[in-house]
Amino acid sequence: MNTIRRLGRSLTAWIFLVTWVLMMSCLVILGSFVMRKLRAIAEEVGRRSLVTFVVQTADYLNEQFLSVERTALHTLVLDPVIQCEIDLQSPPKGYTPFTMYTYVNRLLTQVQRNHDELIDTVMLLLDNGMEFVDASHQLAPYRPIDQPYQWFVQHTFYNTAPVWISEQPPAEWLFDDHRPRFFVSQWLQSTPSDAIVVIGIKPEYIRTVMESVSTGRDAELAVLDEHGHWLTGLAPPGPLSGQLKAVVARAGADGMVSTPSGSLVAAVASIPLNGWKVVSWIPPERLAGSATYNLRGWMFAAFGWGSIASLFVAFLFSWMITRPMRRLTEAMSLVERGDLSVRLDARLGWYEFQVLAQGFDRLVDEIHRLLEQTKMQEEEKRQLEFAALQAQINPHFLYNTLDSIYWMAYARGERDIEQLVYALGRFLRLSLSDPREFLTLREELEHVQRYVEIQNIRFQGRIGVDLDADPSVLEVLVPKLTLQPLVENSIIHGFADRAEGRIAIRARRRGEAYVEIEVEDDGRPKRTMLSEGHKETSGMGLKNLVRRLELYFGPAFSFDIRTADCGTCVRLRLPCVPSAIGQRANGSSRCE
């Protein structure tokens, strides 16, 4: 269950799934489109194949019918004995009327037997009532003598060319077997009598021919005569007869046509010799035949292979997309475990991932730099704390010692020493015993005065201090021992040569958030130096002061030294102490 949940939250799994679904959707849509196109092509091929099949069947029947005309009919029409019989001439040499009659019957029988698979009967009918029939058949008795002759002559329209007749004569006067036949006849006009040669065609032969050529096909075949009537024995089933007849009438001589309902597609081809039409019909869904089945097989196979290929492509695509992200995740894990030496190759393939890799490398570099800086600061702090511990003196021992010196000087009448020890005690109590980090500017000025009193004992009162502070800034909090290093620097460096001078201390408000303090002396100018954007001086006290103020106030603090021939002026610009710093240091903060 947890594995399934992890997969559900995995970007790789989602990219793989979405890519595969999209590719499968495209594959299904494309497969459906291709299937429809291929099915349409297969149907079109089926239509053309059906038309070709019908045309070939019509051509084959035309050749068979033409062979009947060229062989059997032509043989009978041109036979000299038959001509003599028709013309009522004297029998040829060697023939008698009886032998002539016998010869004609044998000739008709021979023609029928030579084409037994196609020809059912052969007849020669004269207008005087004489009738010749092959030996296999006999005309029906009890009928008018010239009735067959008159029926066939009417249906040949007295045409001396061969005429194909699809209509069936009355069975009661022709043959007794009632079998359907088709006829090809030719009227022979002569003097003093006329005659007609009639050859009966077996419908079974035509059906056999159509069945043989349609082997392996789903299509059905039928034959229409030139008048639009179905040939007996070669008609479609009853329900389709009228429907197909109307469709064929619209198709013309040759072509393809569909029923109004679209349930059938019919192909029509004419037999040139007699104008009959061969008709084949088939449901539209069976036009494609086995091609549709094969197409389905190929499509299922293509779909299967396409599914496998889409799985592979989806996996490859998701791997290409997520591989840089996995490398980024692994690198982040290494950094999380503390390995800051890891770096990503900027050539991760995708531009966006290259940007991420570059940003990650910059971030790790910055973290490494900050950690190194923090280590250096911690080391510096540790060293300072160690130095402070080493330099720490027990205040009570120091105060007791100073108190002993004070009373010894008092007992001996050493007023200068007495005054020096008293001022030093007050100075040290403020410097060492007061735990506050921030003092009011008033207290800081008093502390400076105590320091100057101590120095004046050395300089015999020749150092003067002028205080000019705006009353509104006297309660402003400033870091403890801010002014004393500046005054000390003026005394040590400015008055070293002449052992006298004056120091002016001025304090003014600058806006609502800043206080500006100036310490100016009239002593020898001090050397200054600028380095890397920070103002540094040659005095260690000033360096420590600037460093301390930077730690307290950061960029809001400014420090400036101006030197001239008549002295040096140090200007400090301090912000009013923020509440957080004041409360941390003294429990209160003010900027009045």
Secondary structure, DSSP 8 states (H G I E B T S, - for coil): -HHHHHHHT-HHHHHHHHHHHHHHHHHHHHHHHHHHHHHHHHHHHHHHHHHHHHHHHHHHHHHHHHHIIIIIIHHHHH-HHHHHHHHT----TT--HHHHHHHHHHHHHHHHHHTTTTEEEEEEEETTS-EEE-TT----SSS-TTHHHHHHHHHHTT-SS-EEE-S---TTTS-SS----EEEEEEE--SS--EEEEEEE-HHHHHHHHHHHTTT---EEEEE-TTS-B-TTS---HHHHHHHHHHHHHH-SSEEEE-TTSS-EEEEEE-TTT--EEEEEE-GGGSSTHHHHHHHHHHHHHHHHHHHHHHHHHHHHHHHHHHHHHHHHHHHHHHHTT-TT----S--SSHHHHHHHHHHHHHHHHHHHHHHHHHHHHHHHHHHHHHHHHH---HHHHHHHHHHHHHHHHHHT-HHHHHHHHHHHHHHIIIII---SEEEHHHHHHHHHHHHHHHHHHHTT-EEEEEEE-GGGTT-EEETTSSHHHHHHIIIIISTTTS-EEEEEEEEEETTTEEEEEEEE-S----EEEETTEEEES-HHHHHHHHHHHHHHGGG-EEEEEEETTEEEEEEEEE---HHHHHHHTS-----
